[in-house]
Amino acid sequence: MGQLSYAGESQTVEVDDRVLAHLRLVTVTKLRRGESFPLTLRVSEATTETLWMHASIPVRFTIDAEVELQRPLLVKMMAAASGSGGLDLTDIDFAPLVSSAPPMHAVA
């Protein structure tokens, strides 16, 4: 399980390493291009959270395992991040990705 830390907060969100590795590349690519986007994650069974991903907001990705990136998934995630709704990992289009991963949850 990897961790996503956002805006220098002491709280992090645990995310499956495979999901997080793909998300890291998408985020770094978008921010390098100067493109901000909303990112929606499920942080518990009943709670989703949307983060505004912008180059001026500190974000840290901690991945615990080696992950082989899959180009089709990266393309799908980049397209979603570039759309008007942003990258919503709770969306049905990402169900195969998210359902095969353990649930994400906040860590204090």
C-alpha positions in Angstrom: 0.0 0.0 0.0 1.4 3.4 -1.0 0.5 6.8 0.4 -0.5 10.1 -1.1 0.2 13.2 0.9 -1.5 16.4 -0.3 -0.9 20.1 0.6 1.7 19.2 3.3 -1.0 17.8 5.5 0.0 15.4 8.2 -2.8 13.1 7.0 -2.2 10.8 4.1 -4.4 8.6 1.9 -3.4 5.0 1.5 -3.7 3.9 -2.2 -2.9 0.6 -3.8 0.6 0.8 -5.2 -0.5 -0.1 -8.8 -3.1 2.7 -8.8 -0.7 5.2 -7.2 2.2 4.5 -9.6 -0.1 5.3 -12.5 -1.5 8.3 -10.7 2.0 9.6 -10.0 3.0 9.6 -13.7 -0.3 11.2 -14.8 0.0 13.9 -12.1 3.7 14.7 -12.8 3.0 14.9 -16.6 0.0 17.2 -16.2 1.7 19.5 -13.7 4.9 19.6 -15.8 2.7 20.9 -18.6 1.2 23.5 -16.3 -2.2 21.8 -16.4 -4.2 21.6 -13.1 -7.0 19.1 -12.6 -9.4 17.7 -10.0 -8.7 14.3 -8.6 -11.5 12.3 -6.9 -10.6 9.4 -4.6 -12.6 7.2 -2.3 -11.1 7.6 1.1 -13.5 5.3 3.0 -16.5 3.1 2.2 -18.8 6.2 2.5 -16.5 9.1 1.7 -15.0 10.5 -1.5 -12.7 13.4 -1.6 -11.8 15.7 -4.5 -8.3 17.3 -4.5 -7.3 20.2 -6.8 -4.0 19.1 -8.3 -1.9 22.2 -9.0 1.8 22.8 -9.3 1.8 25.2 -6.3 0.3 22.6 -3.9 2.8 20.1 -2.4 2.0 16.5 -3.2 4.0 13.4 -2.3 3.7 9.9 -3.6 5.2 7.0 -1.5 5.0 3.7 -3.3 6.0 0.5 -1.5 6.4 -1.9 -4.4 7.8 -2.1 -7.9 4.9 -1.6 -10.4 4.9 -2.2 -14.1 3.0 0.7 -15.8 0.4 -0.2 -18.3 0.1 2.2 -21.3 -3.6 1.7 -21.9 -4.4 2.6 -18.3 -2.1 5.7 -18.5 -3.9 6.8 -21.7 -7.3 6.4 -20.1 -6.3 8.2 -16.9 -4.6 11.1 -18.8 -7.8 11.5 -21.0 -9.9 11.6 -17.8 -7.6 14.1 -16.1 -7.8 16.3 -19.2 -11.6 16.2 -19.3 -14.0 18.7 -17.6 -14.7 16.4 -14.7 -11.1 15.6 -14.0 -9.7 12.2 -12.9 -12.4 10.5 -10.8 -11.1 7.1 -9.6 -14.5 6.4 -8.2 -16.0 6.5 -11.7 -17.4 3.3 -13.2 -14.8 3.5 -16.0 -12.1 2.8 -13.5 -14.0 0.1 -11.7 -11.7 -2.7 -12.9 -8.7 -0.8 -11.7 -10.1 0.2 -8.3 -12.0 -3.0 -7.6 -8.9 -5.1 -8.0 -7.1 -2.9 -5.5 -7.7 -2.9 -1.7 -9.9 0.1 -0.7 -8.2 3.4 -0.2 -8.4 4.9 3.3 -7.1 7.9 5.2 -4.3 7.4 7.7 -3.9 9.8 10.6 
